[in-house]
Amino acid sequence: MPNTSALHNRHALLWVMIIIPLTYVLILTAELLAYVDMQLYLTLQGVSAFKVGAVGSAWWMGVLIAGVGLHHAINRAGYGLSFFCGVAVSTIGIVIAAAYNAYWIWLAASVLMGVSGGVSWIAGESWLAEVTPRSQRGMWIGIFQTAVGVGLMLGPLLRSFIGDADVSALWIATAVGIAASVFAAALLFVPEPSHQESDGGSNGSTQQDWNRYVTPMMIVALLAGLFENGSSALFPSIAARMGMSVAQAAGLGAMVGAGATLLQTPAGWGSDKVGTRRLLISSWLALMLLSFWMANELRANVHILWVSGFLFGGFGGAIYTLVMIEIGHRFSAHALIKATSALVAAYTVGGVIGPLLGGWLYDHSGASNFARAFVVFAALGAASTAFLPPSHKAQKADI
């Protein structure tokens, strides 16, 4: 007779692997549709660029709050409830923004969406990393990251289709968020791993373990955020300053997003075949060579930013994906949630400081030295990756 317990576990695993990426596509589409609509509305109302930018920065500050301070709450509540609450509260944030047309309320709603979005990000990614079989973990985490990229592109694209329609884009975003919440609610009924064991997971959670594994991974994640988000924020502005048309420069942001979307699943699949360390080192070396090429050619041909934007977004996103896969190989239970929270926080910090640092470098030293700085950042990433210890021979049991 078939093993009903094993069959039940496989069905639960299938629900997790399908519902989490699908839900994330929907909730990020809703959030990005809301953000773009708020930014466009504020711009048309003559609000300063600083205050418009603050709405987007507020979301990242919310993600940082979740990454730094909420891993204990996620551990106590469990994956399913945390993921559902994150998606549902994000939707509530969109409802608040749609119902109240006031700048400070929109700012608060953005923080709320960032915190709740960070919770669903940490819970969903940790859950996938823990329950997927080791031989397929890379592919499924790559699919999750691809879902993130799809959501980041669909939101702005949907707003462009809405145009000047009478129906508020914020209410359309609310409808998409409600659909995401319905999918997330299905996970409340899916069995999940018990987190009553110690923080140790498969490899322990002592301070020595944290220093050996997580600290260098946080540095790598920070630099990945700097490459992916720093390039997406700065490349359009730099291209316009160097003579590219406004329409072409605006498209560079989409190129970064396309790279971040298309390269994640192949990176995850490749890690299952050849290992994460090899792909991490290869990605950093590719970014070093690409940055060196930019430093020597950018002033003569600004259009190389099309290639650079795609690959910066792709490799930057792939590096974060690979580090998350490595975390999934090494940790479980609360140790995994805590480590994932640390990676999300570090990646967010990189995304915040990247545009500021890159803009300062461009203003004070020009395009070539701006690109040379990225050579240094990639070298730091490769060095941090080199400090990662080899994976343990004893691996967690696959479900």
C-alpha positions as a Markdown table, in Angstrom:
| # | Residue | x | y | z |
|---|---|---|---|---|
| 1 | Met | 0.0 | 0.0 | 0.0 |
| 2 | Pro | 1.2 | 3.5 | -0.6 |
| 3 | Asn | 2.8 | 5.5 | 2.3 |
| 4 | Thr | -0.1 | 8.0 | 3.0 |
| 5 | Ser | 2.2 | 10.1 | 5.2 |
| 6 | Ala | 4.8 | 10.5 | 2.5 |
| 7 | Leu | 2.1 | 11.2 | 0.0 |
| 8 | His | 0.6 | 13.9 | 2.2 |
| 9 | Asn | 4.0 | 15.5 | 2.7 |
| 10 | Arg | 4.6 | 15.6 | -1.1 |
| 11 | His | 1.2 | 17.3 | -1.6 |
| 12 | Ala | 2.0 | 19.8 | 1.1 |
| 13 | Leu | 5.4 | 20.5 | -0.5 |
| 14 | Leu | 3.8 | 20.9 | -3.9 |
| 15 | Trp | 1.4 | 23.5 | -2.4 |
| 16 | Val | 4.2 | 25.5 | -0.9 |
| 17 | Met | 6.3 | 25.4 | -4.0 |
| 18 | Ile | 3.5 | 26.6 | -6.3 |
| 19 | Ile | 1.5 | 29.0 | -4.1 |
| 20 | Ile | 4.3 | 31.0 | -2.6 |
| 21 | Pro | 5.8 | 32.2 | -6.0 |
| 22 | Leu | 2.3 | 32.8 | -7.5 |
| 23 | Thr | 1.2 | 34.8 | -4.5 |
| 24 | Tyr | 4.4 | 36.9 | -4.6 |
| 25 | Val | 3.9 | 37.8 | -8.2 |
| 26 | Leu | 0.4 | 39.1 | -7.3 |
| 27 | Ile | 1.3 | 41.0 | -4.2 |
| 28 | Leu | 4.3 | 42.7 | -5.7 |
| 29 | Thr | 2.3 | 43.6 | -8.8 |
| 30 | Ala | -0.2 | 45.2 | -6.5 |
| 31 | Glu | 2.4 | 47.1 | -4.5 |
| 32 | Leu | 4.4 | 48.3 | -7.5 |
| 33 | Leu | 1.2 | 49.4 | -9.2 |
| 34 | Ala | 0.3 | 51.4 | -6.1 |
| 35 | Tyr | 3.8 | 52.9 | -5.8 |
| 36 | Val | 4.0 | 54.0 | -9.4 |
| 37 | Asp | 0.5 | 55.5 | -9.2 |
| 38 | Met | 1.3 | 57.4 | -6.1 |
| 39 | Gln | 4.6 | 58.7 | -7.5 |
| 40 | Leu | 2.9 | 59.9 | -10.7 |
| 41 | Tyr | 0.0 | 61.5 | -8.9 |
| 42 | Leu | 2.4 | 63.4 | -6.5 |
| 43 | Thr | 4.6 | 64.5 | -9.4 |
| 44 | Leu | 1.6 | 65.9 | -11.3 |
| 45 | Gln | 0.6 | 67.7 | -8.1 |
| 46 | Gly | 3.9 | 69.5 | -8.1 |
| 47 | Val | 5.3 | 67.7 | -5.0 |
| 48 | Ser | 9.1 | 67.9 | -4.7 |
| 49 | Ala | 11.2 | 65.1 | -6.0 |
| 50 | Phe | 12.6 | 64.5 | -2.5 |
| 51 | Lys | 9.1 | 63.9 | -1.1 |
| 52 | Val | 8.2 | 61.7 | -4.0 |
| 53 | Gly | 11.3 | 59.7 | -3.5 |
| 54 | Ala | 10.6 | 59.4 | 0.2 |
| 55 | Val | 7.5 | 57.3 | -0.5 |
| 56 | Gly | 9.6 | 54.7 | -2.2 |
| 57 | Ser | 12.3 | 54.9 | 0.4 |
| 58 | Ala | 9.7 | 54.4 | 3.1 |
| 59 | Trp | 8.9 | 50.9 | 1.7 |
| 60 | Trp | 12.6 | 49.9 | 1.9 |
| 61 | Met | 12.7 | 51.2 | 5.5 |
| 62 | Gly | 9.8 | 49.0 | 6.3 |
| 63 | Val | 11.6 | 46.0 | 4.8 |
| 64 | Leu | 14.6 | 46.8 | 6.9 |
| 65 | Ile | 12.5 | 46.9 | 10.1 |
| 66 | Ala | 11.1 | 43.5 | 9.3 |
| 67 | Gly | 14.6 | 42.1 | 8.5 |
| 68 | Val | 16.2 | 43.5 | 11.7 |
| 69 | Gly | 13.5 | 43.0 | 14.3 |
| 70 | Leu | 10.7 | 40.5 | 13.3 |
| 71 | His | 12.4 | 37.1 | 12.9 |
| 72 | His | 11.4 | 36.0 | 16.5 |
| 73 | Ala | 7.7 | 36.9 | 15.7 |
| 74 | Ile | 7.9 | 34.9 | 12.4 |
| 75 | Asn | 9.3 | 31.9 | 14.2 |
| 76 | Arg | 6.6 | 32.0 | 16.9 |
| 77 | Ala | 3.7 | 32.5 | 14.4 |
| 78 | Gly | 5.0 | 29.9 | 11.9 |
| 79 | Tyr | 5.5 | 30.2 | 8.2 |
| 80 | Gly | 1.9 | 30.0 | 7.0 |
| 81 | Leu | 0.4 | 32.5 | 9.3 |
| 82 | Ser | 3.3 | 34.9 | 8.9 |
| 83 | Phe | 3.2 | 34.7 | 5.1 |
| 84 | Phe | -0.6 | 35.2 | 5.0 |
| 85 | Cys | -0.5 | 38.2 | 7.5 |
| 86 | Gly | 2.3 | 39.8 | 5.5 |
| 87 | Val | 0.3 | 39.6 | 2.3 |
| 88 | Ala | -3.0 | 40.6 | 3.9 |
| 89 | Val | -1.5 | 43.6 | 5.8 |
| 90 | Ser | 0.2 | 44.8 | 2.6 |
| 91 | Thr | -3.2 | 44.8 | 0.9 |
| 92 | Ile | -4.6 | 46.8 | 3.9 |
| 93 | Gly | -1.8 | 49.3 | 3.3 |
| 94 | Ile | -3.0 | 49.7 | -0.3 |
| 95 | Val | -6.6 | 50.1 | 0.8 |
| 96 | Ile | -5.5 | 52.9 | 3.2 |
| 97 | Ala | -3.6 | 54.6 | 0.4 |
| 98 | Ala | -6.7 | 54.3 | -1.9 |
| 99 | Ala | -9.1 | 55.6 | 0.7 |
| 100 | Tyr | -7.1 | 58.6 | 1.9 |
| 101 | Asn | -5.6 | 61.0 | -0.5 |
| 102 | Ala | -3.0 | 62.6 | 1.8 |
| 103 | Tyr | 0.8 | 62.6 | 1.5 |
| 104 | Trp | 1.6 | 61.7 | 5.1 |
| 105 | Ile | -0.9 | 58.9 | 5.1 |
| 106 | Trp | 0.6 | 57.6 | 1.9 |
| 107 | Leu | 4.0 | 57.7 | 3.5 |
| 108 | Ala | 2.8 | 55.7 | 6.5 |
| 109 | Ala | 1.1 | 53.2 | 4.2 |
| 110 | Ser | 4.3 | 52.7 | 2.4 |
| 111 | Val | 6.1 | 51.9 | 5.6 |
| 112 | Leu | 3.3 | 49.5 | 6.5 |
| 113 | Met | 3.6 | 47.8 | 3.1 |
| 114 | Gly | 7.3 | 47.5 | 3.5 |
| 115 | Val | 7.2 | 45.9 | 6.9 |
| 116 | Ser | 4.5 | 43.4 | 5.9 |
| 117 | Gly | 6.1 | 42.8 | 2.6 |
| 118 | Gly | 9.4 | 42.0 | 4.4 |
| 119 | Val | 7.6 | 39.6 | 6.7 |
| 120 | Ser | 6.1 | 37.7 | 3.7 |
| 121 | Trp | 9.4 | 37.8 | 1.9 |
| 122 | Ile | 11.3 | 36.3 | 4.9 |
| 123 | Ala | 8.6 | 33.7 | 5.7 |
| 124 | Gly | 8.0 | 32.6 | 2.1 |
| 125 | Glu | 11.7 | 32.3 | 1.2 |
| 126 | Ser | 12.6 | 30.6 | 4.5 |
| 127 | Trp | 9.8 | 28.1 | 4.0 |
| 128 | Leu | 10.8 | 27.2 | 0.5 |
| 129 | Ala | 14.5 | 26.9 | 1.6 |
| 130 | Glu | 13.6 | 24.5 | 4.4 |
| 131 | Val | 11.1 | 22.2 | 2.7 |
| 132 | Thr | 12.4 | 21.8 | -0.8 |
| 133 | Pro | 14.7 | 18.8 | -1.5 |
| 134 | Arg | 18.3 | 19.7 | -1.5 |
| 135 | Ser | 18.7 | 18.5 | -5.1 |
| 136 | Gln | 16.0 | 21.0 | -6.2 |
| 137 | Arg | 16.4 | 23.8 | -3.7 |
| 138 | Gly | 18.3 | 26.0 | -6.0 |
| 139 | Met | 15.8 | 25.8 | -8.8 |
| 140 | Trp | 12.8 | 26.6 | -6.5 |
| 141 | Ile | 14.5 | 29.5 | -4.8 |
| 142 | Gly | 15.4 | 30.7 | -8.2 |
| 143 | Ile | 11.8 | 30.4 | -9.3 |
| 144 | Phe | 10.8 | 32.5 | -6.2 |
| 145 | Gln | 13.2 | 35.2 | -7.2 |
| 146 | Thr | 12.0 | 35.1 | -10.7 |
| 147 | Ala | 8.5 | 35.7 | -9.3 |
| 148 | Val | 9.8 | 38.7 | -7.5 |
| 149 | Gly | 11.2 | 40.1 | -10.7 |
| 150 | Val | 7.9 | 39.4 | -12.6 |
| 151 | Gly | 5.9 | 41.3 | -10.0 |
| 152 | Leu | 8.4 | 44.2 | -10.1 |
| 153 | Met | 7.8 | 44.5 | -13.8 |
| 154 | Leu | 4.1 | 43.8 | -14.0 |
| 155 | Gly | 3.1 | 46.6 | -11.6 |
| 156 | Pro | 4.6 | 49.5 | -13.6 |
| 157 | Leu | 3.5 | 47.8 | -16.9 |
| 158 | Leu | -0.1 | 47.5 | -15.6 |
| 159 | Arg | -0.1 | 51.2 | -14.6 |
| 160 | Ser | 1.0 | 52.1 | -18.1 |
| 161 | Phe | -2.0 | 50.2 | -19.6 |
| 162 | Ile | -4.4 | 51.9 | -17.2 |
| 163 | Gly | -3.3 | 55.3 | -18.5 |
| 164 | Asp | -5.8 | 58.1 | -17.6 |
| 165 | Ala | -8.6 | 55.7 | -16.8 |
| 166 | Asp | -11.3 | 57.0 | -14.4 |
| 167 | Val | -11.0 | 53.9 | -12.2 |
| 168 | Ser | -8.3 | 54.6 | -9.6 |
| 169 | Ala | -5.2 | 52.5 | -10.1 |
| 170 | Leu | -5.0 | 52.2 | -6.3 |
| 171 | Trp | -8.3 | 50.3 | -6.2 |
| 172 | Ile | -7.2 | 48.0 | -9.0 |
| 173 | Ala | -4.1 | 47.4 | -6.9 |
| 174 | Thr | -6.4 | 46.6 | -4.0 |
| 175 | Ala | -8.2 | 44.0 | -6.1 |
| 176 | Val | -4.9 | 42.3 | -7.0 |
| 177 | Gly | -3.8 | 42.4 | -3.4 |
| 178 | Ile | -7.1 | 40.7 | -2.3 |
| 179 | Ala | -6.5 | 37.9 | -4.9 |
| 180 | Ala | -3.0 | 37.5 | -3.5 |
| 181 | Ser | -4.4 | 37.2 | 0.1 |
| 182 | Val | -6.8 | 34.5 | -1.1 |
| 183 | Phe | -4.0 | 32.4 | -2.4 |
| 184 | Ala | -1.9 | 33.0 | 0.7 |
| 185 | Ala | -4.8 | 31.9 | 2.9 |
| 186 | Ala | -4.6 | 28.4 | 1.3 |
| 187 | Leu | -1.2 | 28.0 | 3.0 |
| 188 | Leu | -2.8 | 28.3 | 6.4 |
| 189 | Phe | -4.0 | 24.7 | 6.0 |
| 190 | Val | -0.6 | 23.3 | 4.8 |
| 191 | Pro | 1.5 | 21.4 | 7.4 |
| 192 | Glu | 4.8 | 23.0 | 8.1 |
| 193 | Pro | 8.0 | 22.1 | 9.9 |
| 194 | Ser | 8.0 | 22.4 | 13.7 |
| 195 | His | 10.2 | 25.1 | 15.1 |
| 196 | Gln | 10.2 | 23.9 | 18.6 |
| 197 | Glu | 13.8 | 22.7 | 18.3 |
| 198 | Ser | 16.7 | 24.9 | 19.3 |
| 199 | Asp | 18.1 | 27.5 | 17.0 |
| 200 | Gly | 20.7 | 25.1 | 15.8 |
| 201 | Gly | 19.0 | 23.8 | 12.7 |
| 202 | Ser | 21.3 | 21.3 | 11.0 |
| 203 | Asn | 24.5 | 23.2 | 11.7 |
| 204 | Gly | 24.1 | 24.9 | 15.0 |
| 205 | Ser | 23.5 | 28.5 | 15.9 |
| 206 | Thr | 26.4 | 29.4 | 18.1 |
| 207 | Gln | 28.1 | 32.8 | 17.7 |
| 208 | Gln | 30.9 | 31.0 | 16.0 |
| 209 | Asp | 28.5 | 29.5 | 13.4 |
| 210 | Trp | 27.0 | 32.9 | 12.9 |
| 211 | Asn | 30.4 | 34.6 | 12.4 |
| 212 | Arg | 31.6 | 31.8 | 10.0 |
| 213 | Tyr | 28.5 | 31.5 | 7.9 |
| 214 | Val | 26.1 | 34.4 | 8.1 |
| 215 | Thr | 28.4 | 37.4 | 8.5 |
| 216 | Pro | 30.3 | 36.9 | 5.2 |
| 217 | Met | 26.9 | 36.1 | 3.5 |
| 218 | Met | 25.5 | 39.4 | 4.8 |
| 219 | Ile | 28.4 | 41.3 | 3.2 |
| 220 | Val | 27.8 | 39.4 | -0.1 |
| 221 | Ala | 24.0 | 40.2 | 0.1 |
| 222 | Leu | 24.7 | 43.9 | 0.8 |
| 223 | Leu | 27.0 | 44.1 | -2.2 |
| 224 | Ala | 24.4 | 42.2 | -4.4 |
| 225 | Gly | 21.8 | 44.8 | -3.4 |
| 226 | Leu | 24.2 | 47.6 | -4.2 |
| 227 | Phe | 24.8 | 46.2 | -7.7 |
| 228 | Glu | 21.1 | 45.3 | -8.6 |
| 229 | Asn | 19.3 | 48.3 | -7.0 |
| 230 | Gly | 22.1 | 50.8 | -7.3 |
| 231 | Ser | 22.3 | 50.2 | -11.1 |
| 232 | Ser | 18.5 | 50.3 | -11.6 |
| 233 | Ala | 18.3 | 53.6 | -9.7 |
| 234 | Leu | 21.3 | 55.3 | -11.3 |
| 235 | Phe | 21.7 | 54.1 | -14.9 |
| 236 | Pro | 18.7 | 56.0 | -16.3 |
| 237 | Ser | 19.9 | 59.2 | -14.8 |
| 238 | Ile | 23.5 | 58.7 | -15.9 |
| 239 | Ala | 22.4 | 57.8 | -19.4 |
| 240 | Ala | 20.3 | 61.0 | -19.7 |
| 241 | Arg | 23.2 | 63.1 | -18.3 |
| 242 | Met | 25.5 | 61.6 | -21.0 |
| 243 | Gly | 23.2 | 62.4 | -23.9 |
| 244 | Met | 20.8 | 59.5 | -24.2 |
| 245 | Ser | 17.2 | 60.4 | -25.0 |
| 246 | Val | 14.7 | 60.5 | -22.1 |
| 247 | Ala | 12.7 | 57.6 | -23.6 |
| 248 | Gln | 15.8 | 55.5 | -24.0 |
| 249 | Ala | 17.1 | 56.3 | -20.6 |
| 250 | Ala | 13.8 | 55.4 | -19.0 |
| 251 | Gly | 14.0 | 51.9 | -20.6 |
| 252 | Leu | 17.3 | 51.2 | -18.8 |
| 253 | Gly | 15.3 | 50.5 | -15.6 |
| 254 | Ala | 13.3 | 47.9 | -17.4 |
| 255 | Met | 16.5 | 46.3 | -18.7 |
| 256 | Val | 17.8 | 45.9 | -15.1 |
| 257 | Gly | 14.5 | 44.4 | -14.1 |
| 258 | Ala | 14.6 | 42.0 | -17.1 |
| 259 | Gly | 18.0 | 40.8 | -16.1 |
| 260 | Ala | 16.9 | 40.3 | -12.5 |
| 261 | Thr | 13.9 | 38.3 | -13.7 |
| 262 | Leu | 15.4 | 36.1 | -16.4 |
| 263 | Leu | 18.7 | 35.0 | -14.7 |
| 264 | Gln | 17.4 | 33.9 | -11.3 |
| 265 | Thr | 15.9 | 30.5 | -12.2 |
| 266 | Pro | 18.9 | 29.5 | -14.4 |
| 267 | Ala | 21.2 | 30.5 | -11.5 |
| 268 | Gly | 19.2 | 28.4 | -9.1 |
| 269 | Trp | 19.1 | 25.4 | -11.4 |
| 270 | Gly | 22.9 | 25.8 | -12.0 |
| 271 | Ser | 23.6 | 25.8 | -8.3 |
| 272 | Asp | 21.9 | 22.4 | -8.1 |
| 273 | Lys | 24.3 | 21.1 | -10.7 |
| 274 | Val | 27.6 | 22.7 | -9.9 |
| 275 | Gly | 27.2 | 24.2 | -6.5 |
| 276 | Thr | 26.6 | 27.7 | -5.2 |
| 277 | Arg | 30.3 | 28.7 | -4.5 |
| 278 | Arg | 31.4 | 28.2 | -8.1 |
| 279 | Leu | 28.5 | 30.3 | -9.4 |
| 280 | Leu | 29.0 | 33.0 | -6.8 |
| 281 | Ile | 32.7 | 33.4 | -7.7 |
| 282 | Ser | 31.9 | 33.3 | -11.4 |
| 283 | Ser | 29.2 | 35.9 | -11.0 |
| 284 | Trp | 31.6 | 38.3 | -9.1 |
| 285 | Leu | 34.3 | 37.8 | -11.7 |
| 286 | Ala | 31.8 | 38.5 | -14.5 |
| 287 | Leu | 30.8 | 41.8 | -12.7 |
| 288 | Met | 34.4 | 42.7 | -12.2 |
| 289 | Leu | 35.1 | 42.3 | -16.0 |
| 290 | Leu | 31.9 | 44.1 | -16.9 |
| 291 | Ser | 32.7 | 47.0 | -14.6 |
| 292 | Phe | 36.2 | 47.2 | -16.0 |
| 293 | Trp | 34.8 | 47.3 | -19.5 |
| 294 | Met | 32.4 | 50.1 | -18.5 |
| 295 | Ala | 35.2 | 52.1 | -17.0 |
| 296 | Asn | 37.1 | 52.1 | -20.3 |
| 297 | Glu | 34.2 | 52.4 | -22.8 |
| 298 | Leu | 31.4 | 54.3 | -21.1 |
| 299 | Arg | 32.5 | 57.8 | -22.0 |
| 300 | Ala | 32.9 | 56.8 | -25.6 |
| 301 | Asn | 29.6 | 54.8 | -25.9 |
| 302 | Val | 26.9 | 55.4 | -23.4 |
| 303 | His | 24.7 | 52.7 | -25.0 |
| 304 | Ile | 26.8 | 50.0 | -23.4 |
| 305 | Leu | 24.6 | 50.7 | -20.3 |
| 306 | Trp | 21.9 | 48.6 | -22.0 |
| 307 | Val | 24.1 | 45.5 | -21.7 |
| 308 | Ser | 25.5 | 46.6 | -18.3 |
| 309 | Gly | 22.1 | 47.2 | -16.9 |
| 310 | Phe | 20.8 | 43.8 | -17.9 |
| 311 | Leu | 23.8 | 42.0 | -16.5 |
| 312 | Phe | 24.1 | 44.1 | -13.3 |
| 313 | Gly | 20.5 | 43.3 | -12.5 |
| 314 | Gly | 20.9 | 39.7 | -13.5 |
| 315 | Phe | 24.1 | 38.9 | -11.7 |
| 316 | Gly | 23.3 | 41.1 | -8.7 |
| 317 | Gly | 20.0 | 39.3 | -8.3 |
| 318 | Ala | 21.6 | 35.9 | -8.9 |
| 319 | Ile | 24.2 | 36.5 | -6.2 |
| 320 | Tyr | 21.5 | 37.1 | -3.6 |
| 321 | Thr | 19.6 | 34.0 | -4.9 |
| 322 | Leu | 22.7 | 31.9 | -4.6 |
| 323 | Val | 23.4 | 33.1 | -1.0 |
| 324 | Met | 19.9 | 32.3 | 0.0 |
| 325 | Ile | 20.3 | 28.8 | -1.5 |
| 326 | Glu | 23.5 | 28.4 | 0.6 |
| 327 | Ile | 21.6 | 29.5 | 3.7 |
| 328 | Gly | 19.0 | 26.9 | 3.0 |
| 329 | His | 21.6 | 24.2 | 2.7 |
| 330 | Arg | 23.2 | 25.1 | 6.0 |
| 331 | Phe | 20.3 | 26.1 | 8.4 |
| 332 | Ser | 16.8 | 25.1 | 9.4 |
| 333 | Ala | 14.0 | 26.2 | 11.8 |
| 334 | His | 14.6 | 29.4 | 13.7 |
| 335 | Ala | 18.3 | 29.6 | 12.6 |
| 336 | Leu | 17.1 | 29.7 | 9.0 |
| 337 | Ile | 14.5 | 32.4 | 9.7 |
| 338 | Lys | 17.1 | 34.5 | 11.6 |
| 339 | Ala | 19.7 | 34.1 | 8.8 |
| 340 | Thr | 17.1 | 34.9 | 6.1 |
| 341 | Ser | 16.1 | 38.0 | 8.0 |
| 342 | Ala | 19.8 | 39.1 | 8.2 |
| 343 | Leu | 20.2 | 38.6 | 4.4 |
| 344 | Val | 17.1 | 40.6 | 3.7 |
| 345 | Ala | 18.2 | 43.4 | 5.9 |
| 346 | Ala | 21.7 | 43.4 | 4.4 |
| 347 | Tyr | 20.4 | 43.4 | 0.8 |
| 348 | Thr | 18.0 | 46.3 | 1.7 |
| 349 | Val | 20.9 | 48.3 | 3.2 |
| 350 | Gly | 22.8 | 47.7 | -0.1 |
| 351 | Gly | 19.8 | 48.8 | -2.1 |
| 352 | Val | 19.5 | 52.0 | 0.0 |
| 353 | Ile | 23.2 | 53.1 | 0.0 |
| 354 | Gly | 23.9 | 52.0 | -3.6 |
| 355 | Pro | 22.2 | 54.9 | -5.3 |
| 356 | Leu | 23.5 | 57.4 | -2.8 |
| 357 | Leu | 27.1 | 56.2 | -3.0 |
| 358 | Gly | 27.0 | 55.8 | -6.8 |
| 359 | Gly | 25.5 | 59.2 | -7.3 |
| 360 | Trp | 28.1 | 60.8 | -5.1 |
| 361 | Leu | 30.9 | 59.1 | -7.0 |
| 362 | Tyr | 29.5 | 60.1 | -10.4 |
| 363 | Asp | 29.1 | 63.8 | -9.2 |
| 364 | His | 32.6 | 64.0 | -7.8 |
| 365 | Ser | 34.7 | 61.8 | -10.1 |
| 366 | Gly | 32.8 | 61.2 | -13.4 |
| 367 | Ala | 31.5 | 58.2 | -15.3 |
| 368 | Ser | 34.8 | 56.3 | -15.5 |
| 369 | Asn | 35.6 | 56.4 | -11.8 |
| 370 | Phe | 32.0 | 55.6 | -11.1 |
| 371 | Ala | 32.4 | 52.3 | -13.0 |
| 372 | Arg | 35.9 | 51.7 | -11.5 |
| 373 | Ala | 34.2 | 51.8 | -8.1 |
| 374 | Phe | 32.0 | 48.8 | -9.1 |
| 375 | Val | 35.2 | 46.9 | -10.0 |
| 376 | Val | 36.2 | 47.3 | -6.3 |
| 377 | Phe | 32.8 | 46.4 | -5.1 |
| 378 | Ala | 32.8 | 43.2 | -7.1 |
| 379 | Ala | 36.3 | 42.3 | -5.8 |
| 380 | Leu | 35.0 | 42.8 | -2.3 |
| 381 | Gly | 32.1 | 40.5 | -3.1 |
| 382 | Ala | 34.5 | 37.8 | -4.4 |
| 383 | Ala | 36.7 | 38.1 | -1.3 |
| 384 | Ser | 33.7 | 37.8 | 1.0 |
| 385 | Thr | 32.6 | 34.7 | -0.9 |
| 386 | Ala | 36.0 | 33.2 | -0.6 |
| 387 | Phe | 35.7 | 33.4 | 3.2 |
| 388 | Leu | 32.6 | 31.1 | 3.2 |
| 389 | Pro | 33.5 | 27.7 | 4.6 |
| 390 | Pro | 32.8 | 24.6 | 2.6 |
| 391 | Ser | 29.4 | 23.0 | 3.0 |
| 392 | His | 29.1 | 20.3 | 5.6 |
| 393 | Lys | 29.2 | 16.8 | 4.3 |
| 394 | Ala | 26.2 | 15.9 | 6.5 |
| 395 | Gln | 23.1 | 17.5 | 4.9 |
| 396 | Lys | 19.6 | 18.0 | 6.1 |
| 397 | Ala | 17.2 | 15.3 | 5.2 |
| 398 | Asp | 15.1 | 16.0 | 2.1 |
| 399 | Ile | 11.4 | 16.0 | 2.5 |
